[in-house]
Amino acid sequence: MEWLTAPFEATFVQRALWGGMLVSAICALAGTWVVLRGMAFLGDAMSHGLLPGVALAALCGGNLLVGAVASAAVMTAGVTALGRTPRLSQDTGIGLLFVGMLSLGVIIVSRSQSFAVDLTGFLFGDVLAVRRQDLHLLAAALSAALVVSALGHRAFLALAFDARKARTLGLRPRLAHAVLLGLLGLAIVASFHIVGTLLVLGLLLAPPAAALPWARGVHGVMALAALLGGAATFGGLLLSWHLGTAAGATVSALAVSLFFLSHVASGLRHRRTRPAPVPAVEVD
């Protein structure tokens, strides 16, 4: 028991745990739709697209969160606009925005004297540096994500399975897609300080993907994904404390490990429940 509880006696680890739990819940809400719609590349592009705003805010001595929100807004507007261009595939537009924003961010960061430190913190985060005010912001972000998810659930659901059906139902799929991009941007902005942009996809994709074989319905996937993300946060912080590893990377790696364990267990379950083949009967 001491091995399990000793790390969490430290105040900064307690804040890290609460921060990771809140981020897990936010990522469960957005990540479920990302997994259902196959938007992993878009999530990766948006997470890296935060770099220019964060880098500019750091260079000017401003608030990093404000810079991240500005970059997320630019990425959301850019993806929405390019998605309406008939001669350009969505993947191409996302890829161009991805490379352009990342390059611009590296150019801005290169103007700083602490290039390596700034870039490392942005890419990998620092979950152990979560402050009390960060927890308040994460709680507000979770509240906003819950409101958006509740109000947009019907449109998101129709959009995930049949955009044409959503249009015939009068659900305005383009607006729903833009709002969903905003929800994804909110999850990434809330998470990048915890695990960094390189590792945010671990919490955004792995828990919902791990929950899919076991949950019934979208709400079940979201709830189970939040629990799995919270378990990855707790286990990752515990292991990083005892093993001396990077906390954010350990949390993300454990979330991905839970995904593989979930699908292995799901495969074994299907093998056991699969009905035995009926032997052929020979007719004389």
N, C-alpha and C positions, 0 to 999 in steps of 0.2 A: 504493500500500500504506500509506503514511503517513496518507493521508486515512481509510483504513479502521481503522487500529489506534490512531491518536493518542488518540481519546476514551477508549479502554479502558485507557490507561496510568494513568489516575486511579483511585485505590482506590475512591472512592465510586461511580464508574460501573461498576466491576467488580462491586461488591456489588449494584448495581441490575440488572445483567445476570443474575447468579445468582438474584436474587429473582424477576425476571420469568420466567426459565426454570422455576423451581419452581412459580410461580403458573400458568404455561401448562400444565404437566403436570396440576395439580390441576383446572383448569378444563376440560381435555380429558376427564377422567374423568367429571365431573359434567355438563358441557355437552353431551356426546353424548346422554345420556338426555333432557336438556331439549329438544334439537332433535328427537329421535325422537318424543317425546311431545307436542310443541307446547306447552311450558310456559314460553314466553318471558315472558308477562305475570306469571306467578308468580315467575320469577327477578327481574324488575324490581321487583315489590312487596317481595320479601324483601330485596333490596339496600337499598332505601330504608327498610325497616323496622328496619334496624340503628341508625338515627339516635337514638332515645331512649336506648338503652343507652350508646352512645358519648358522647352529649352529657352524660348524667348522670355518667359516669365522668370526663369532662373537667372538669365543674363541681365535682366532689368531690375532684379531684386523684388519682383512681384510675387503674387500668390500662385503657386504651382497648380492648384485646383482650378483657378480661373483660366489659366492657360490651357489646361486639359479640356475644360468645357468648351472653350473657343475652338480648339482643334477638332473636337468631336462634332461640333455644329457644322464646321466646314466640311468634314468628311461626310456627314449625313446629307448635307445639301448637295455635295458633289456626286455621291452615289445615286441619289434620287434623280438629279438632273441627267446624268449619263445613262441611267436606266430607261429614260424616255427617248433616247436617240436610237432610231430604228436600224441604222447602219452599223452600230457598234454593239457587240455583245456585252452583256453585263460583266462577265469575267474580265474582259479586256479593259473596260472602264475602271473596274475595281483595282486591277493590277497596275494601271497607269497612276491612279491616285495613290496607291500604296507606295510605289517607288518614288513618286514625286514628293509626297509629304515626308517620307523617311529621309530622302536626300536633303530636303530643305532643313529638316531638323538637325541632321548631322552637321550641315554647314553652319547653322546657328550655334550649336554646341561647341564646334571647333574654335569659335571666337573666345570661348571661356578658357581661363587658365587651368581650371580643374576639369578638363575634358573627360578624362578616364573615369573620374569619380562620379561626375554628373551622369554620364551615360550608363555606368554600371548600376547606379541607384535607380535610374529610370527603367532599365531593362529587367532588373531582378527584384526591385522593391526592397523594403525593409520592414517586415511585419513587427519586429521587436521595437520599432520606433513609433508605434501608434500612440497618439496622445489622447487625452480626454476629449478635446474638441473634435478630434477626428471621429471619435465614436458618436458624437452628436450629429456630425455631418452624415455618417453612414446610416444612422437611424432615420434621418430625414430622407436620405436617398431610398432607403427601403420602403418608407411610407409612400413616397412618390411612385416607386415601382409597383407597389401593391395597387394603388389607385389606377395607374395606367393599365395594368394587367386585368383588373376587374372590368374597367370600362371598355377595353378593347378586346376582351376574350372572344366574343362571338366573331368579330371581324378577323382576328388573328387565326382562329380555328378554320374558318372558311378559306382564308388565304393560304394556309398551310397545306390544304388538301386539293383545292381547286379554285384558282383565281377567277376563272370565268364564272363559276357558280357564285362566288362572292359578288361579282359585278351584277349578275341577274337578281341577286337578293338586295341590291341597293346598298351594299356595305362599303362602297368606295375603296377598292383594293389599293389604289395608289396612295391614298391618304393613310390607310392602315399600314402599308409597307413603310411609309415615312415615319409613322409613330413607332413602329416596331424597331426601326433603325435608331430612333431616339432612345428607346428602352435599352437597346444593346449598347449604345454609347454611354448611357447612365451607368450600366453595370461595369463597363470597362473603366470609366473615369473613377468610379468608386473603388475599383479593385487594384488599379495600377500601383498605388502607394503600398498596398499590402504585399502583393506578389510580383509586381512589375509586369511590363507589357509582354515579355517573352513567355511568362508563366501563367498569365491570366487565363489563357485558353484551357489550362488544366482544370481550373474551377468552373469555367464557363461551359465546357463540353463534357468532361469526364463524368461528373455526378449525374446529369440528366441521361447520358448514354448508358450509364450503369443501371439507372432506375428503369429504363424502358422494358426490359424483359419481365419485370416483377410488378409493375404498377398497372392499374386499369384506369384509363382516362388521363387526360392532360393534367388535371389537378393532382392526381396520385403521383404522376411523374415529378411534378414540381415539389410536392411535399417530401417524397423519398429522396430527391436530389438534394434538397436542403439538409436533410439528415445526414446523407453521405458526405456532403461537403463539410458539415460540422464535424463529423467523425474524422475526416482527413485533416482538418485543422487541429483538432485535439491531438491526434496521433502524430502529426507532423511536428508540432511544437514539442511534444514529449520526446520524440526520437532525436530531434535536432539538439535538444538540451543535453541528452546523455551521450550522443555521438559526436557533438561538436560540429554539426553540419549547418549549412545555410538554411534558415528557418523557412523562408518563402519557397525555396526550391524543394525542400523536403515535403512541405504541405502539398505542393503541386504534384510531385512524384507519387505521393501516397494516393492522391485522388485518381491518378491514371492507373495505379496498381489495383485500386478497388474496381475500376471499370473492367480490367482483364479478369479479375476474380469473379465478378458478377457474370460475365459472359461464359466463362468456363463452367461455373455452377449451373447456369441456365442450360447449357448444352447437356450436362450430365442429367439434369432433371428431365429434359425432353427424351433422352434415351431411355430413362427408367419408365416414363409414362407412355412411351410409344407402344401401341398394341402389337402383340406378337403376330407374325405372319401366319395365316391359316394354311396348314399343309394341304397340298394338292391331293385330291382323292382319285385313285385310279378306278376306272370303270372297266369291268371285264367285257 
